[in-house]
Amino acid sequence: MRHAIHPEADAEFAEAVRYYAEVDPQLGIRFYREIERLIHTVCDQPSRFLRFSPPARRALSREFPYSVVYLEQPDRVWIVAVMHAKRKPGYWRERL
């Protein structure tokens, strides 16, 4: 299934990649690959992940304190957040 990413979610993703790359360039690459892996997994199996805050679902990273928050729509996966685990819950809901 194809996907679209909310501009603010895209900015979150880019900001987190920059942060990890500043700590260590290889860490930035690992983070980028992990989130891309999650996005591909979500697109392949959008129903696999539990509802997080209905109607949204959340795919958790195994390596980083981040998750991909998305909506399963008939024609696409709509990614609404690349969310840090310590961020205020529900901040992304206005994006729906």
matplotlib code that plots the C-alpha trace (Angstrom):
import matplotlib.pyplot as plt

x = [0.0, 1.3, 1.7, 1.7, 3.3, 2.0, 4.4, 4.8, 5.6, 8.1, 9.7, 9.8, 11.5, 14.1, 14.8, 15.3, 17.7, 19.7, 19.8, 21.1, 23.5, 25.0, 25.6, 27.2, 26.7, 26.3, 23.6, 21.7, 21.9, 20.6, 17.7, 16.8, 16.8, 14.8, 12.0, 12.0, 11.8, 8.8, 7.1, 7.6, 6.3, 3.2, 2.5, 2.9, 0.7, -1.3, -3.7, -0.8, -0.4, -2.8, -4.9, -3.1, -5.6, -8.5, -8.6, -4.8, -2.4, 1.2, 4.3, 7.0, 10.7, 12.8, 16.0, 14.9, 12.3, 10.2, 7.1, 5.2, 1.6, -0.6, -4.2, -5.1, -7.1, -8.7, -6.1, -3.1, -1.4, -1.5, 1.5, 0.6, 3.6, 7.1, 6.7, 9.2, 8.1, 8.6, 6.7, 3.3, 0.7, -1.8, 0.0, -0.4, -4.2, -4.8, -3.2, -6.2]
y = [0.0, 3.5, 6.1, 9.8, 11.6, 14.7, 17.6, 18.0, 14.3, 14.6, 17.5, 15.5, 12.7, 15.0, 16.7, 13.4, 12.2, 15.4, 15.0, 11.4, 12.3, 15.0, 12.5, 10.1, 10.0, 6.2, 6.6, 9.0, 6.5, 3.7, 5.8, 6.8, 3.1, 2.0, 4.5, 3.7, 0.0, 0.7, 2.7, -0.1, -2.7, -0.5, -0.2, -3.9, -4.8, -1.8, -3.9, -5.6, -2.9, -2.2, 0.9, 3.4, 6.2, 5.3, 5.6, 5.8, 2.9, 2.9, 0.9, 1.0, 1.0, -1.8, 0.4, 3.9, 5.6, 6.5, 5.2, 5.8, 6.9, 6.4, 6.0, 3.1, 4.6, 2.8, 4.0, 4.7, 4.8, 8.3, 8.9, 11.6, 11.5, 10.2, 10.4, 10.4, 8.2, 11.1, 13.7, 14.9, 12.2, 13.2, 16.3, 15.0, 14.5, 18.0, 16.6, 14.3]
z = [0.0, -0.7, 2.0, 2.6, 5.4, 7.1, 6.7, 10.5, 10.8, 8.0, 9.9, 13.1, 11.3, 9.7, 13.1, 14.8, 12.1, 12.5, 16.3, 16.1, 13.3, 15.5, 18.3, 15.8, 12.0, 12.0, 14.7, 12.4, 9.6, 11.9, 13.1, 9.5, 8.4, 11.4, 10.8, 7.1, 8.0, 10.2, 7.4, 5.0, 7.5, 8.2, 4.4, 3.9, 6.9, 8.1, 10.3, 12.1, 14.7, 17.6, 17.7, 19.8, 20.0, 17.7, 14.8, 14.8, 15.1, 16.3, 15.2, 17.9, 17.1, 18.5, 18.7, 19.4, 21.7, 18.6, 16.9, 13.7, 14.3, 11.3, 10.0, 7.7, 4.9, 1.9, -0.6, 1.6, 5.0, 6.3, 8.7, 11.1, 13.5, 14.0, 17.8, 20.5, 23.5, 26.0, 24.0, 25.2, 24.3, 21.7, 20.5, 16.9, 17.1, 15.6, 12.4, 11.8]

ax = plt.figure().add_subplot(projection="3d")
ax.plot(x, y, z, "-o")
ax.set_aspect("equal")
plt.show()
